Amino acid sequence: MYVDEKKTEEKSKERTAGVKYVVEAKFAVDGVVEKHDVIGAIFGQTEGLLPAEFDLRELLKSGKIGRINIQLNSEKDHTEGKIELPSSLDRPETSIIGAVMESVDRVGPCEAKVTIERIRDVRMDKRRQIIDRARELLKDWVVKETQSADKIVEEVAKAERQKQTTKYGPEELTATSDVSEVDRLIVVEGRADVINLMKAGYTGIIALEGVKVPKTIINLSNKKEITAFLDGDRGGDLILKELQQVANVKYVARAPRGREVEELDLQDIKNALESRVPFAQIGLLEQISPQVLQLRGTLEALLMDKNGKQISRVPVSQLVETLKSAEAVDLVVFDGIVTGRLIDLAKEKGIAYIVGERIADSARVPGEVTVKTFSDLKLDEKAEKAQ
């Protein structure tokens, strides 16, 4: 039933127009539940309480209420969270919906309590935003109108200079003109990579211009935050190994396997840089690859400490319960799907890394936890080389 409700909510989100109010509620459940349990309880327990025109499913289908947003946190066999329900109904009707939500007293088999905190008028927020934005536009308008001709020429010339590459350091490395000014740099392999990233709107870029890492790059890595953005081929692998030995690089980003940075489009570049990993993590993941190869197909999980030492090995079905009482776990590797519940638990326990077969579509990864899949470790490739 929940799957159908979720699909209905997705469709209604597109149809909902002119949201006026948002019903904001808090809830407490005497047990461990997930988002779909809460949504199912709201729809299930309110059904038939009022006339058909107030049935939540029908209101959702018609777009008169929007997709229900749930935020929750579970610990010590207790769950608390917040509910947001957008409404395009009038004030009295929206108030009735809020009262109906408060009638929910169970989520699954667990006792629950829902309390409406407030009904927020979205239009008031929009009015304030419009007024603030109008002030900004007026100020910007006045500033632009009063700029002198010399100032305009200077800005145009500056923009043109930023579009051009320059030479940096004794080795005359291809770079953007702001390398000396910025605190964060992207290090790529060659001139074509620099130009491609500039076209995508990025600055603070410098090229290695070869497999051997130049002294200029080594010196910069001791002064600035460096992200190495390398091709997804053998050459990129070799450069990565040398960087590990001679430079102080903080992050590593890679082009998709078999592709080069110079041929990536804007979205590919954005995805690669957003998926960058801490440089210190590279060695750890290389170290665990042989163990992960043996783990595939077993439906088991490995729990490891910061040194890569195995703490325990358990069936995937027991992983969550084991983690609740485990100590000093820094890395979890398992033959299964990385869910939002597991990520939340890892964050709570201070676990830095999770590696699984794949990541659930609905899972959101916070900055405190690094999540990788078996394909990220290129296990199939390593297995072929080992044969």
C-alpha positions in Angstrom: 0.0 0.0 0.0 2.8 2.4 0.9 4.4 2.0 -2.6 1.1 3.2 -4.2 0.8 6.1 -1.8 4.4 7.2 -2.5 3.8 7.2 -6.3 0.6 9.2 -5.8 2.6 11.7 -3.7 5.2 12.1 -6.4 2.6 12.8 -9.0 0.7 15.2 -6.8 3.8 17.2 -6.2 3.9 18.1 -9.8 0.1 19.0 -9.8 0.1 21.0 -6.5 -0.2 24.7 -7.4 -0.4 27.7 -5.2 0.6 26.2 -1.8 -0.8 28.5 0.9 0.1 26.9 4.1 2.4 24.3 5.6 1.2 22.2 8.6 4.1 21.6 10.9 3.9 18.9 13.5 6.2 16.9 15.8 5.8 13.3 16.7 7.1 10.7 19.2 7.0 7.0 18.8 7.7 4.4 21.5 9.8 2.2 19.2 12.0 2.2 16.1 10.2 3.2 12.9 11.0 4.6 9.5 9.6 7.3 7.4 7.2 5.1 5.4 5.8 3.8 8.6 4.9 7.3 9.7 3.3 8.2 6.4 1.4 4.9 6.3 0.0 5.6 9.7 -1.1 9.1 8.8 -3.0 7.9 5.7 -4.3 4.7 7.3 -5.6 6.0 10.6 -7.2 9.1 9.2 -9.1 7.2 6.6 -12.9 7.4 7.1 -12.8 9.8 10.0 -14.3 12.7 8.1 -16.4 13.1 4.9 -14.8 12.1 1.6 -13.7 15.7 0.7 -11.2 15.6 3.6 -9.8 12.1 2.8 -6.0 12.6 2.6 -5.5 10.3 -0.3 -8.1 12.1 -2.4 -6.7 15.5 -1.5 -3.2 14.2 -2.5 -4.5 12.9 -5.8 -6.2 16.2 -6.6 -3.2 18.3 -5.6 -4.9 20.1 -2.7 -2.2 18.8 -0.4 1.4 18.2 -1.3 3.9 15.5 -0.6 4.3 14.9 3.2 7.9 15.5 4.3 9.2 13.4 7.3 12.3 14.0 9.3 13.1 11.5 12.1 15.8 10.2 14.4 15.8 6.9 16.3 17.8 6.0 19.4 17.4 3.8 22.4 14.3 2.2 21.0 12.5 5.6 20.6 11.8 7.7 17.6 11.1 11.4 17.4 10.7 13.7 14.4 8.9 16.4 12.4 6.2 16.3 9.8 5.5 19.0 7.1 2.3 18.9 5.0 1.8 21.5 2.3 -1.8 22.7 1.7 -3.5 24.8 -0.9 -6.8 24.5 1.0 -8.3 27.5 2.9 -7.6 28.2 6.5 -10.5 26.3 8.1 -10.0 23.3 5.9 -6.2 23.3 6.6 -6.9 23.5 10.3 -9.2 20.4 10.1 -6.4 18.5 8.3 -4.0 19.4 11.2 -6.6 18.2 13.8 -7.0 14.9 11.9 -3.3 14.4 11.9 -3.2 14.7 15.7 -5.6 11.8 15.9 -2.8 9.3 14.9 -1.9 7.4 18.0 0.0 4.4 16.6 2.8 3.9 14.1 2.9 0.2 13.2 2.7 -1.7 16.4 4.1 1.2 18.5 2.3 3.8 20.5 2.7 7.3 19.1 1.7 11.0 19.7 1.4 13.7 17.0 1.3 17.4 18.0 0.7 20.3 15.6 3.3 23.0 16.4 2.0 25.6 13.9 0.4 26.2 10.6 2.8 28.5 8.6 1.5 30.9 6.0 3.8 30.3 3.0 2.6 33.5 1.3 3.9 35.6 4.1 7.4 34.1 3.6 7.1 34.8 -0.1 6.1 38.4 0.5 9.1 39.0 2.7 11.4 37.4 0.1 9.9 39.6 -2.6 10.4 42.8 -0.5 14.1 41.8 0.3 14.8 40.9 -3.3 13.2 44.2 -4.5 15.6 46.1 -2.2 18.6 44.2 -3.6 17.5 44.8 -7.2 17.0 48.5 -6.6 20.4 48.8 -4.9 22.1 46.9 -7.7 20.4 49.0 -10.3 21.6 52.2 -8.7 25.2 50.9 -8.4 25.3 49.8 -12.0 23.8 53.0 -13.4 26.4 55.1 -11.5 29.4 53.1 -12.6 31.9 55.2 -14.6 33.0 54.2 -18.1 36.5 53.4 -16.8 35.1 51.0 -14.3 33.1 49.1 -16.9 36.1 48.8 -19.2 38.2 47.5 -16.3 35.6 44.8 -15.4 35.3 43.7 -19.1 39.1 43.5 -19.3 39.3 41.5 -16.1 36.7 39.0 -17.3 38.7 38.5 -20.6 41.9 37.9 -18.7 40.2 35.2 -16.6 39.2 33.4 -19.7 42.9 33.0 -20.8 45.5 30.6 -19.4 48.9 31.7 -18.2 52.2 30.1 -17.3 53.1 29.5 -13.7 56.3 28.7 -11.9 59.8 27.8 -13.2 58.4 24.9 -15.2 55.9 27.3 -16.9 52.9 25.1 -16.0 49.6 25.9 -17.7 47.2 27.6 -15.1 44.5 30.1 -14.6 45.6 33.6 -13.7 44.3 33.4 -10.1 46.6 30.5 -8.9 48.6 32.9 -6.6 45.4 34.5 -5.1 43.1 31.6 -4.2 43.5 29.2 -1.2 42.1 26.1 -3.0 43.5 24.7 -6.3 42.4 22.0 -8.7 45.4 20.1 -10.1 44.8 18.4 -13.5 47.1 16.5 -15.9 47.4 18.8 -18.9 46.6 22.1 -20.7 43.5 20.8 -22.4 42.1 19.8 -18.9 42.7 23.4 -17.6 40.8 24.9 -20.6 37.9 22.5 -20.3 37.4 23.3 -16.6 37.6 27.0 -17.4 34.9 26.6 -20.0 32.8 25.0 -17.3 33.2 28.1 -15.1 35.9 26.8 -12.7 39.0 28.8 -11.6 42.1 28.1 -9.5 43.4 25.4 -11.9 46.9 24.3 -12.7 48.3 21.4 -14.8 51.0 18.9 -14.0 52.2 18.8 -17.6 53.4 15.2 -17.3 53.5 12.1 -15.2 56.3 13.4 -12.9 55.0 15.8 -10.3 56.8 19.2 -10.7 58.3 21.0 -7.7 55.9 23.9 -8.2 53.0 21.6 -7.5 54.7 20.1 -4.4 55.4 23.6 -3.0 51.8 24.7 -3.7 50.5 21.6 -1.9 52.2 22.7 1.3 50.5 26.1 1.2 47.1 25.5 -0.3 44.2 23.0 -0.3 44.8 20.8 -3.4 42.2 18.6 -5.2 43.8 16.3 -7.7 41.4 15.8 -10.7 42.8 13.0 -12.8 41.9 11.0 -15.9 40.2 7.6 -15.4 42.9 5.6 -17.0 46.3 4.0 -16.3 48.1 7.4 -16.6 45.8 8.8 -13.9 46.6 5.8 -11.6 50.4 6.4 -12.0 50.1 10.1 -11.2 48.0 9.3 -8.2 50.7 7.0 -6.8 53.4 9.6 -7.3 51.2 12.3 -5.7 50.8 10.0 -2.7 54.6 9.9 -2.3 55.7 13.5 -2.9 52.7 16.0 -2.4 50.3 17.1 0.3 47.0 16.6 -1.6 43.8 16.8 0.4 41.2 15.4 -2.1 41.1 13.2 -5.2 38.5 13.3 -8.0 38.6 11.0 -11.0 37.0 11.1 -14.4 34.8 8.0 -15.1 36.9 4.9 -15.9 38.2 5.1 -19.5 37.6 8.8 -19.9 39.7 11.9 -19.7 39.0 15.2 -17.9 39.4 17.2 -21.1 36.4 15.4 -22.8 34.0 15.7 -19.9 30.9 17.9 -20.1 29.7 20.3 -17.4 27.6 17.7 -15.6 30.4 15.1 -15.7 32.8 17.6 -14.2 30.4 18.6 -11.5 29.6 15.0 -10.6 33.3 14.1 -10.4 34.3 17.0 -8.2 31.3 16.5 -5.9 32.3 12.8 -5.5 35.9 13.7 -4.6 37.3 11.7 -1.6 39.9 12.6 1.0 43.3 11.7 -0.2 44.1 9.8 3.0 41.2 7.5 2.2 42.7 6.2 -1.0 45.3 4.0 0.7 42.7 2.5 3.1 40.3 1.5 0.3 43.2 0.0 -1.7 44.1 -2.0 1.4 40.7 -3.5 1.9 40.1 -4.5 -1.8 41.3 -8.1 -1.5 39.1 -8.7 1.5 36.1 -7.2 -0.3 36.7 -9.5 -3.2 36.3 -12.5 -0.9 33.2 -10.9 0.7 31.1 -10.7 -2.5 28.2 -13.2 -2.6 28.5 -14.1 1.1 25.8 -11.8 2.5 28.2 -10.9 5.3 29.7 -7.8 6.7 33.2 -6.8 8.0 33.7 -4.3 10.7 37.2 -2.7 10.8 39.1 -0.1 12.9 41.1 2.9 11.7 44.1 0.7 11.0 42.1 -1.7 8.7 42.2 -4.4 11.3 39.1 -6.6 11.4 36.9 -6.3 14.5 34.2 -8.8 13.6 32.5 -10.5 10.7 28.7 -11.0 10.9 25.8 -11.8 8.6 24.2 -8.8 6.9 20.9 -9.5 8.7 22.7 -8.8 12.1 24.7 -5.8 10.9 22.5 -3.0 12.4 22.1 -4.7 15.8 25.8 -5.5 15.9 26.8 -1.8 15.2 24.5 -0.5 18.0 26.8 -2.1 20.6 30.1 -2.1 18.7 33.0 0.2 19.6 36.0 1.7 17.7 34.5 0.8 14.3 35.8 3.1 11.5 34.9 1.1 8.4 31.9 -1.1 7.5 32.2 -3.3 4.4 29.3 -5.6 3.5 27.6 -7.5 0.7 24.4 -5.6 0.6 22.5 -2.3 0.0 23.6 0.8 1.9 20.3 2.2 3.3 19.5 5.5 4.9 19.0 3.8 8.2 22.5 2.3 8.1 24.0 5.7 7.2 22.2 7.4 10.1 23.5 4.8 12.5 27.0 5.1 11.2 26.9 8.9 11.7 25.6 8.4 15.2 28.4 5.9 16.0 31.2 8.0 14.4 31.9 5.5 11.6 33.8 7.2 8.8 33.4 4.8 5.9 30.7 2.5 4.5 31.3 0.2 1.5 28.4 -1.8 0.0 27.2 -3.5 -3.1 25.1 -0.5 -4.0 23.5 2.6 -2.4 19.7 2.8 -2.0 18.1 5.5 -4.2 16.4 7.1 -1.2 19.6 7.2 0.9 21.1 10.7 1.7 24.8 10.8 2.6 25.9 13.4 5.2 29.3 15.0 5.0 30.5 13.1 8.1 30.2 9.6 6.4 31.9 8.6 3.2 29.9 5.9 1.3 31.4 3.9 -1.6 30.2 1.0 -3.7 32.1 -2.1 -4.8 32.2 -0.6 -8.3 34.0 2.5 -6.9 36.8 0.2 -5.8 37.0 -1.3 -9.3 36.9 -4.8 -7.8 36.1 -6.6 -11.1 39.2 -5.0 -12.7 41.4 -6.0 -9.8 40.0 -9.6 -9.9 40.9 -9.9 -13.6 44.5 -8.7 -12.9 44.8 -11.3 -10.1 43.9 -14.2 -12.4 
